[in-house]
Amino acid sequence: MSMEKSTRYFRGKIIATGGSKISLGAHLYKYRALYSMTLLPLVYFIVFKYLPMFGNILAFRRYRPGMGPWGTEWVGFQYFERFIQDEAFWRAFRNTLLTSLWNIAVNFPLPILFAVLLSEARIKWFKKVVQTVSYMPRFISTVVVIAILGELLSPSSGIFNRFLVTTFGITPIYFLNEPVWFRPIYVLTDSWQFTGWTAIIYLAAITSINSDLFEAAEIDGASRLQKIFHVTIPSILPTVMVMLILQVGRMLSLGFEKVLLLYTPANSYTSDILDTLVYRIGLAGTPNYSYASAIGLFNSIIGLILVLSANFSSRKLTGESIF
């Protein structure tokens, strides 16, 4: 069946013509290079994200080593009732929530501020140097970051303790062993590692803003600060809201590797989070896979609720949402 052809124009030039539909096979062959690049990420998500979901059945069944991967008997909500009555679980839940709130309060607005300030820089070489320096920490292993941190904060040879002793005469502080210092250290190391990297997203959104908006604001007599508040920030608000929704969804999934490296028995009162609790129950000592699966499933359900709530609130308040 023939289709009516249509032609679209832009500034007097033909940019597209419509004709008969092409088949799915022809479409896939035409864009085979693009689709082939999605193959590896697709395999990654299937193998490491979707297939492990079947393991959640262990949260409702008793697992015994050597007697099958799906457990030996159905126990219902026994493990859920167990961790609800466990004081260690609620302490880990509180620590996870508080550390995440600290992290969002500091490290969510920081990349936005950094991107806005960097976009206002007029000296190109300075802008490039700052961008390069700010991106580099993202490529440093977390293990190396914590090792460097241990040297800097060492009570005997660390530069910070030496400064405190020589300048103020303060007794050396074992920062990595004190519960009160765990959250500030976690948040500040995240700021150093990820501020420049996350700012890339906001810089891309800023560069896509129509320059006519800035010109119109300048004609109206707006200052640079007024252009930031009335043009830049409103224009990147959709990107900001999407990033906020994703950040809220990860509230109960802090960086397990970093927390585990910072974890010590002395600071466990504030550093023990849900991920480290699941690790200790499921892998360390005498493992209890079913109990650890129940806690992990609860963590995932709360994360889903947070994402849905944040998405709904964003859509109602700002009109922006992921879905």
N, C-alpha and C positions, 0 to 999 in steps of 0.2 A: 504494500500500500504506500502510495507516495504521500509525502507530507509537504505542507506549504512551507516554502523556504522563507526565512526571515533574515534581515540584515540589520545589524546595530552599528551606529556611528558614534564616534567620539572626536570632537573638534574637527569635523568634516572628513574623518578617515574611517574606513571600514575596519572594525576590530573583530567581528565575529559573524559567521553566517550559520544559520541553522538548516539542517537537512534531515536525511533519514537517520534513524537511531542505529548505533553500532551495537553489535552483540557483546555480551559480557566477556567472552573469550578474547575478542579483538581488543576490548578495553584493557583487560589484564595484560595482554601481550604488549600493547602500546606503552603501558606504564610499568612494565615488568621490573625496571631498575628501582623504581620507588617502592613497589610492593615487596621486592626482595630485601630491602633494607628494614622492613618491618618484621621480617621473619624471625630474626634473632630475639628482639624484645618480646615477640609473641610467645616464643618457646620459653623464654625466661619466666614470664608471668604464669604460663600454664604449669611449668614444672615446680616453681618455687612459691607460687601464690595460691593457685587454685587446687592442685592435687593435694597439698597438705591439709586442705579443709576437711578431707575425708577422715583425717586423724582426730577430728573433734569428737568422734564417736566414743573415744576413750574417756571423755569427761563423764559419760553415763555408764561406762562398763569398767569392771575391775581388770586391770592388766597384770599379768604375771609373766615374767620372762620365760621364753621358750615354749609358751602355750598359745601361740597365734598372735598376729599383729592387731587384732580387733578386740582383744580382751576375752575373758573367760565367762563372765556372768554379768547380767544387767543389774545395776545398782541404783538407777534413777538419779535423783538429785542429792545423793548422799555426800558427794564431794563438794557440792555447792554449799550445802548446809554446814559442812565442816569448815570451809574457809571463811564463811560469814561469822562463825563463832571464834575464829582465830585472831588473836590480838596482833600477831605479826603481820597478817594480811592487811589489817586496817592501818597499821603504822606505815607499811609500804605504800598503800593506796594514798594516804595523806602526804607522804614524802613525794610521791610521783606528781600529785596534783599541785602541791606548793612549788616544786621545782619548775614545773611546766608554766605555771602562772608567772613566776619570776622571769622565766626565759621569754615568754611572749611579751611581757611588759617592757622588757629592755630590748630584745633582739628582733621584735617585729617592726617597731617604728625606726630603729637605727638604720637599716639598709635604705628605707625610704628617704630619710633625711640625708644620708650619704649620697644617694643618687641625685637628689634635687640639687645639693650643693655642688656636686661634680658637674652636673649639666650646666651650671651657671659659670663655671670656670671659663675664662676667655683665652688663657695661655695654653696652646695646644700641647706643647712638650710637657708642661706641668701636669696636665690632665692625663696624658698617656702614662707618665711615670706613676702617678697616684693609682691609676687603674691597675697597672701591672703589679705594683707592690701590694695592693689590697686583694688581688686575686690569688697571689702565690700561697698564702697559708692554707687554702682549700686543698692543695695538692700534697700537703704534708700529712703523713700517717698520724692517726690519733695516738698510737703508741709512742711515736717520736715526740709529739706535742706534750704528752704527760711526762715523758722522760726529761724534756727540757724544763718543764714546770717544776719537776722535783728538784732539779739542780738550782733553779732560781729561788725556790722557796725553802731550800734546805736550812734547818736551824743552825747548822754549824758553818757552812760555807756559802749559803745562798746570798745573793746580792741584796735582796730585800731585808733580810734579817741583819746583815752587816750595816746597812744604812740606818735601821732602827736603833741598833746598839750604839753606833758611833755618834749619831745625831741626837737621839733622845734618851739614850741610856736605858732602853727598854729590854727586858729579858727576851731572848730569842723565842719566837713563836713557831711551833710545829704546825704550819698552816694546813698541810695535807692530812693531819691527824686530828684536827679539831672539828667537831660536828658543826659549830657555828660558821665555819669558813667554807664548808662544802658547797653550798648553793652559790655564793658569790664567785667562787673559783669556777664552778661549772658554767655559769652564765657568761663570765668574762672571757673564758677560753672559747666559748661558742661565738662571742662577738668578734674575737680576733680571727677565728677561722672562717666564718661564713658571711660576715657583713659585706665584704667586697664581692663575693661570689653571688649572693642573693641580689645585690644591687644591680647586677646585669639585667635582670628581668625588668626592673623599674626604669633603668636607663633606656632599654629598648622601647618601653611604653612612652617615655618622654620624647624620644626622637621621632616617634610616629605622630606626634601632635601636629596639627596643621599650623604652619607658621603664620597664616593669616590671622589666627586668633591672637597671637602675640603682637602682631602689627596693629590690629584693631585696638587692643588694650593700650598700646603705646600711644596711639593717636588720641585716645581718650584721656591721656595723662597719667596712666598707671605707673607706679614705681616698680622696680624689680621685685620687691617683696609682695606688692599687690598682684603682680602677674603670677607669682608662685602660688598664692592663695586662691586666686580667682580663675586661673587658666590651667596651670600645671597640675595641681592636686586634683581638681575636679575631672580633668581629662584622664588621669591615670587611676581614678577611683575604681573602675571595674577590675583592673588588675590587682589593686590593693585588696579588694573584697574577696577575690578568688584565692589569693595567697593567705588571707586571714582564715577562710574556711578550711583550707588544707592544713594550716597550722593548728587550728582548734581540733581537727580530726586526729592529729598526732600528739595530743596532749598527754595521753597515757603511754606513749611509745617514745620515751627519751632515748638518747644514744646509749644503748646497752654497753658497748665497748668502752666508752669513756667513763661511764659510771663504775663499771667493774674495775677499771684500772685505778680509779680514785678511791675505791672502796677499801676500807680497813675496819677491823673490829672496833677500833676506837671511835670512828666517825659513822658507824653503821646506824646510829639513831636517826640521822638525817639522810644518809646516802643509800640506805636499803630501799629500793623501789620495786615495783611489780616485776620488772624484767629480771632483776637479780634474785628476787624471791622465787620466780619460776625456774631460774637456772639452778639454784640450790636444791629445790625440791625435785626437779626433774632429772638433773644430771650429776650434781655433786653428792657425795656421801652415799646414802642408801636411796636410790632414786624411786620416786613414786610418780610414774608417768600419768596416771589417771588424775591425780590431784593437781599436778602441774597443768594438765590439759584443761581442767575445769577453770583454773584461774586465768589461763590464757584466753579461753573462750569468753569469759566474763569481761576481760580487758577489751577484746575485739567488739563485743556488743556495745559496751559503753562508748568506744570510739565511733561506732556507726551512729549511735544516738547523738553524739556531739556534732558529727558532720551534718546530719539531717537538721538538727536544731540551728546550727550556725547558718546553713543554707537558707532555711525558712526565714530566720530573722533578717538576714541580709536582703532577701527578696522583698520582705515587707517594709524594711526601713529605707533601703537605697534603690530598690528595683534591680539590683545586680545579684546574680546567683550562678552556680555551676549548672544546675538543672532545675 
